[in-house]
Structure formats: C-alpha cells, structure tokens
C-alpha cells in the first residue's frame, strides 16, 4: 500500500482523468483485503525473521492472516471494499470518457470565457446587477436584466449539452441591455460594444471551435487561455520576449516551440497552428480578431463612463455645536427627523412634495 499517492491517481482540478487524457490505460483492478494486511506487516515480519527467505516470510504472513479473528480482519476488509467501490466508479468514468460531449466539456470552457471577461477592467460595471434604486427607470426600459454574476450562477445549474447556448444568450443579454438603456455613442455604450466583441471572439475560439476537435484536456492546445506556452505546456524557458499571441484564440507560443520554428516575432496579426488552417490560402476568409477589438476599446477609453443623472432632494444641515464651514448636504432619509424637516418647511414657507391632505 503506497502511503504517498492513491491507488487510483488524482489530478488537481480534474474530475475524470480518463476523459481529460491524463490516464490512457483502464483502471487497475482492486486489491483483495489480504494484500493490505501483507503490505502493512511485511517489513515487520522481515525484521522479526532476518534470515528467512521471501517465500518463508510470505508463508508466515499467510498464517498470521488466517489466525486473525473476523473482527481483526474487518479493517482490512473495509479497505478492500472501499477500493472495489472506487473501481466501479473508475469504470463508469472510463465509459463516460468515450462520449464526444464529455471530451468537448463546453461548460468548463464557458467558465474559462466568463473568468476572462470578469478580469477585464472594462467589465466592472457588468459584474453585479444594476441598482434599480439609483436607476429607477431601468426596469421600464429593460425587460430582462442580466449581469455576469447571475450568468455564473445560472451556468452552475445548466446541463452540459444545452449549456453553451444558454450561456451565450445570457451573456449577450448583458451587453444588449446596456446598449438599450444608454444612448448610442456614449462611453458606456462603447464599453458594452467592446465587451461584446471580446466575448464573441473568445466564445468561438475557446468553446465552439473545440466541438468537433476531440482534444483531450491534457493536450496544451486544448486550453488556449493559459498563459504558458501551448506548444510545450510551459516547459520551455518562458522568455516573454520570444512569445507570440494568436490574434484569434489568445494562445501563447514560444517561437522555438512552433513547427517550423520562427526566427523572430512576426509583425502584425499572427495565428497559431490551430487557427491558421481556418484561413488557409484563402485570404478572403476572416475570423474574429483581437486587433479589431482595440478600436472599440479605444472609443470606450476616450472618456469616463457616464452615470445617468438622478434627481434627489437634499437639505443643507447646520450641525449643533459646529460652525457653518461644517455644514453638509443630507437626504431626508439620512436626517431621519420628520419633525425637524417639517419645522424647517414651516419657517421657510416650503411646500412638501406630497402635502398632507
């Protein structure tokens, strides 16, 4: 019994090593309970009988096992039963690993797209639901509010086969709602436009393009969003000055790991070995480009993100014991003294918004 690693290997972030390609052989058969006893006591018996042959030691172990009562054998039997149960689970995982949709793993890829969107500095205003107390007419304009936090919550509950379509519909709703509520051409409208272009490119490059490629997760090319070289899975020197990014899928490659190797960083847009065949020799074919997104991003960065003006009545408050230089503007809710406000209105002759009848 190895105390350093499990009998059935585990890999961080992986719930099916056969599907992901980390394991290529069928699961090992479970061990009988006697082997657990033997592994535990073999060294002990070898020290007790230093001159005994291996055959003799194994014979003594067998006699010791047979001499145990059922109660004494029970812990080892339980270990064997646990391993047998795990073996059955491993067989189910191996069977699932043969299904094309299992290899594709669209939900896992959608999470990668969502994580990338949320990390973008332009995405801050889309991370949480719109505050309808501040923008009180939002629900009059937008029928189905959506934000990236809600998208993440919904993604956790959708089924694997329908997930990509539901995910894409919800994310597109985030940008469309922003464009509907805000005037065309404003900075916030251009932010939504940039985020929409970024999403469409990553959704196609990281999710849809892998539907029929059947690349196991262990293949570095199957995970273009990772920062390390996709040619060698980060085993090269990692010199950033010799790395190039794909204009379509953002895959990172060291020019030494490409086949054929590049002598220098190419000028202009470059496509990785996975994306280049989509264009081939036909230059009239275009695919979504990171370079084209920069135009929308620059428009969004030309000005601060505007906020919709909201009218709110405030009172200039003179605090007892403080000079006039310490006066502050406060809302009626913050003052929380209806009698003081009513007295102020009486003295100043101010009519309340909704006078008492």
C-alpha positions in Angstrom: 0.0 0.0 0.0 1.5 3.3 -1.1 1.1 6.0 1.5 2.4 8.7 -0.8 -0.2 8.5 -3.6 -3.6 7.0 -4.1 -4.1 3.7 -5.9 -6.3 5.5 -8.4 -4.4 8.6 -9.4 -6.0 12.1 -8.8 -5.2 15.2 -10.7 -5.9 18.8 -9.4 -8.9 20.4 -11.0 -9.9 17.1 -12.8 -12.9 15.0 -12.0 -12.3 12.4 -14.8 -8.7 11.7 -15.6 -9.7 9.3 -18.5 -11.8 12.0 -20.2 -9.1 14.6 -19.8 -6.4 12.3 -21.2 -4.2 12.1 -18.1 -4.9 8.4 -17.9 -4.8 6.3 -21.0 -5.0 2.8 -19.5 -8.1 1.1 -18.0 -8.3 1.3 -14.2 -6.4 -1.2 -12.2 -8.3 -4.0 -10.6 -9.0 -3.6 -6.8 -6.7 -5.5 -4.4 -8.0 -8.2 -2.0 -8.1 -7.3 1.7 -5.2 -9.7 2.4 -2.8 -7.6 0.4 -3.5 -4.6 2.6 -2.5 -6.7 5.6 0.5 -8.1 3.8 1.8 -4.6 2.8 1.4 -3.3 6.3 3.2 -6.2 8.1 5.7 -7.5 5.6 8.5 -5.2 6.8 7.7 -6.1 10.4 8.0 -9.9 9.7 11.2 -9.4 7.7 12.8 -7.7 10.8 11.5 -10.5 13.0 12.9 -13.2 10.8 16.0 -11.7 9.2 17.4 -15.0 7.9 14.1 -16.2 6.5 13.6 -16.4 2.7 11.0 -14.3 0.9 8.8 -17.5 0.5 9.0 -18.2 4.2 8.1 -14.6 5.2 5.1 -14.8 2.8 4.1 -18.1 4.4 4.3 -16.7 7.9 2.2 -13.7 6.8 -0.5 -16.0 5.4 -0.6 -18.0 8.7 -0.9 -14.7 10.7 -3.7 -13.5 8.4 -5.6 -16.8 8.9 -5.1 -16.6 12.6 -6.9 -13.2 12.8 -10.5 -13.1 14.0 -13.2 -11.6 11.9 -13.1 -8.5 14.0 -9.3 -8.2 13.5 -9.7 -8.7 9.7 -12.5 -6.2 9.5 -10.4 -3.0 8.9 -8.5 -4.6 6.0 -11.8 -6.0 4.6 -13.2 -2.4 4.7 -10.2 -1.1 2.8 -10.7 -3.7 0.2 -14.4 -2.9 -0.1 -13.7 0.8 -0.5 -11.2 0.1 -3.2 -13.7 -2.2 -5.0 -16.4 0.6 -4.8 -13.8 3.1 -6.3 -13.0 0.6 -9.1 -16.7 0.6 -10.1 -16.7 4.4 -10.2 -13.5 4.4 -12.3 -15.1 2.1 -14.8 -18.1 4.5 -15.1 -15.7 7.4 -15.6 -13.8 5.4 -18.3 -17.1 4.7 -20.1 -18.2 8.4 -20.0 -14.8 9.4 -21.3 -15.6 7.9 -24.7 -18.5 10.3 -25.3 -17.8 13.2 -27.7 -19.6 15.7 -25.5 -17.5 14.6 -22.5 -14.3 15.3 -24.4 -15.6 18.7 -25.5 -16.5 19.9 -22.0 -18.4 23.0 -23.1 -19.4 24.1 -19.6 -15.8 24.0 -18.4 -14.8 26.1 -21.4 -17.7 28.6 -20.8 -16.3 29.1 -17.3 -12.9 30.0 -18.8 -14.6 32.6 -21.1 -16.5 34.0 -18.1 -13.4 34.3 -16.0 -11.6 36.1 -18.7 -14.5 38.6 -19.2 -14.7 39.3 -15.4 -10.9 40.0 -15.3 -11.2 42.7 -17.9 -11.0 46.2 -16.4 -13.9 47.3 -18.6 -16.2 44.6 -17.1 -16.5 46.2 -13.6 -19.9 47.8 -14.3 -21.3 44.4 -15.5 -20.2 42.2 -12.6 -23.3 43.0 -10.4 -27.0 43.6 -11.1 -27.9 47.2 -11.9 -29.0 49.2 -8.8 -32.6 49.9 -9.6 -32.9 52.3 -6.6 -30.3 54.6 -8.3 -31.6 54.0 -11.8 -35.3 53.9 -11.0 -36.4 53.8 -14.7 -34.2 50.8 -15.6 -36.9 48.2 -15.4 -39.2 50.4 -17.6 -36.6 50.2 -20.4 -35.0 46.7 -19.9 -37.3 43.7 -19.8 -34.8 41.0 -18.7 -31.9 42.3 -16.5 -28.7 40.3 -16.6 -25.2 40.6 -15.2 -22.1 38.4 -15.1 -22.7 37.3 -11.5 -26.1 36.0 -12.5 -24.6 34.3 -15.6 -22.2 32.4 -13.3 -25.0 31.3 -11.0 -27.1 30.1 -13.9 -24.1 28.3 -15.6 -23.7 26.2 -12.5 -27.2 24.7 -12.9 -27.5 24.1 -16.7 -26.9 20.7 -18.3 -23.8 20.0 -20.3 -25.5 19.7 -23.7 -27.5 22.9 -23.5 -25.1 25.0 -21.5 -23.2 26.8 -24.3 -26.4 28.2 -26.0 -27.9 29.3 -22.6 -24.6 30.8 -21.6 -24.1 32.8 -24.8 -27.7 34.0 -24.7 -27.4 35.3 -21.2 -24.0 37.0 -21.8 -25.3 38.7 -24.9 -28.2 40.0 -22.9 -25.8 41.8 -20.6 -24.3 43.9 -23.5 -27.7 44.3 -25.3 -29.3 45.7 -22.1 -26.5 48.2 -21.7 -26.9 49.4 -25.3 -30.7 49.7 -25.0 -30.6 51.7 -21.8 -27.8 54.0 -22.7 -27.6 56.4 -25.6 -25.8 55.3 -28.7 -22.2 56.6 -28.9 -21.8 57.3 -25.2 -18.7 55.9 -23.5 -20.7 53.2 -21.6 -22.3 52.2 -24.9 -18.8 51.7 -26.4 -17.7 49.7 -23.3 -20.6 47.3 -24.0 -19.7 47.2 -27.6 -16.0 46.3 -26.8 -17.1 43.6 -24.3 -19.5 42.1 -26.8 -16.7 41.8 -29.5 -14.4 40.3 -26.9 -17.0 37.8 -25.8 -17.9 36.7 -29.4 -14.2 36.0 -30.2 -13.4 34.1 -27.1 -16.7 32.1 -27.2 -16.0 31.0 -30.8 -12.3 30.3 -30.1 -12.5 28.6 -26.8 -15.9 26.9 -26.9 -17.4 26.4 -30.3 -14.2 25.7 -32.2 -13.5 22.7 -30.0 -16.9 21.0 -30.5 -15.5 18.7 -33.2 -11.8 18.7 -32.5 -11.9 16.0 -29.8 -8.8 17.2 -28.0 -8.3 15.8 -24.5 -7.8 18.4 -21.7 -4.3 17.2 -21.1 -3.3 18.5 -24.5 -1.9 22.1 -24.0 -3.6 23.2 -27.3 -7.0 22.4 -25.7 -6.5 25.2 -23.1 -5.6 28.3 -25.2 -6.4 30.7 -22.3 -3.5 29.6 -20.1 -0.5 32.0 -20.0 2.2 29.4 -20.5 3.4 28.2 -23.9 0.8 26.0 -25.6 3.5 24.2 -27.6 5.2 22.6 -24.6 2.8 23.3 -21.8 5.2 25.8 -20.2 8.3 23.5 -20.2 10.3 25.9 -22.3 12.4 28.8 -20.9 9.4 31.1 -20.7 11.2 34.1 -22.1 8.4 36.6 -22.7 10.4 38.5 -25.4 10.2 35.3 -27.5 6.4 34.6 -27.0 3.7 35.4 -29.5 -0.1 35.5 -29.0 -2.6 34.2 -31.5 -4.9 37.0 -32.8 -7.9 34.8 -32.6 -7.7 32.5 -29.6 -5.1 34.3 -27.5 -2.9 31.1 -27.3 0.6 31.8 -26.2 3.5 30.2 -28.0 7.3 30.4 -27.7 8.7 30.9 -31.2 11.1 28.0 -30.5 8.2 25.6 -29.9 6.5 26.2 -33.2 6.9 23.8 -36.1 8.6 25.1 -38.2 10.4 27.4 -35.7 10.2 31.1 -36.2 13.5 33.2 -36.1 11.8 36.3 -34.8 8.5 37.7 -33.6 6.2 38.2 -36.7 4.8 41.6 -37.4 1.1 42.2 -37.5 -1.6 39.7 -36.7 -0.4 36.1 -36.2 -2.4 32.9 -36.0 -1.4 29.8 -34.1 -1.2 26.3 -35.6 -4.8 25.6 -34.6 -6.3 28.8 -36.0 -4.2 29.2 -39.2 -5.9 26.3 -41.1 -9.3 28.1 -40.7 -7.9 30.7 -43.1 -5.6 28.6 -45.2 -4.6 30.1 -48.5 -7.9 31.9 -48.9 -7.2 35.4 -47.6 -10.8 36.4 -48.2 -11.8 34.3 -45.2 -11.8 36.3 -42.0 -12.1 35.2 -38.4 -12.8 37.2 -35.2 -9.7 39.3 -34.4 -8.3 40.8 -31.2 -6.8 43.6 -33.2 -10.3 44.7 -34.4 -11.5 44.9 -30.8 -9.0 47.6 -30.0 -10.9 50.2 -32.0 -14.0 49.7 -29.8 -11.8 49.7 -26.7 -10.1 53.0 -27.5 -13.6 54.6 -28.1 -14.6 53.4 -24.7 -11.5 54.8 -23.0 -11.8 58.2 -24.6 -14.0 59.4 -21.7 -15.1 58.4 -18.2 -18.1 56.0 -18.1 -21.1 58.4 -17.7 -23.7 57.9 -15.0 -27.3 58.5 -15.6 -28.4 61.7 -13.7 -30.9 61.0 -10.9 -32.8 63.9 -9.2 -32.7 63.7 -5.4 -33.8 66.4 -2.8 -31.2 67.1 -0.2 -31.1 69.6 2.8 -28.2 71.7 3.9 -27.8 70.8 7.5 -26.2 73.1 10.2 -25.0 70.8 13.0 -25.3 72.0 16.6 -22.0 73.0 18.1 -20.2 73.3 14.8 -19.5 76.3 12.6 -21.1 76.9 9.2 -18.0 75.6 7.5 -19.0 72.2 8.7 -22.5 72.2 7.1 -23.2 69.1 5.0 -25.8 68.1 2.4 -28.0 65.3 3.7 -31.1 63.4 2.3 -34.3 63.2 4.2 -33.6 59.5 5.0 -30.2 60.4 6.4 -31.6 63.1 8.6 -34.3 60.8 9.9 -36.2 63.6 11.8 -39.5 64.4 10.2 -40.4 66.9 12.9 -37.2 69.0 12.2 -37.8 68.9 8.5 -41.5 69.9 8.9 -40.4 72.9 11.1 -37.8 73.9 8.5 -40.5 73.9 5.8 -42.9 75.9 8.0 -40.3 78.6 8.8 -39.1 78.8 5.1 -42.5 78.5 3.6 -41.5 75.5 1.6 -44.3 73.2 0.3 -43.6 69.5 0.7 -43.6 67.3 -2.5 -46.7 65.4 -1.2 -48.6 67.7 1.2 -50.7 66.1 3.9 -54.5 66.1 3.0 
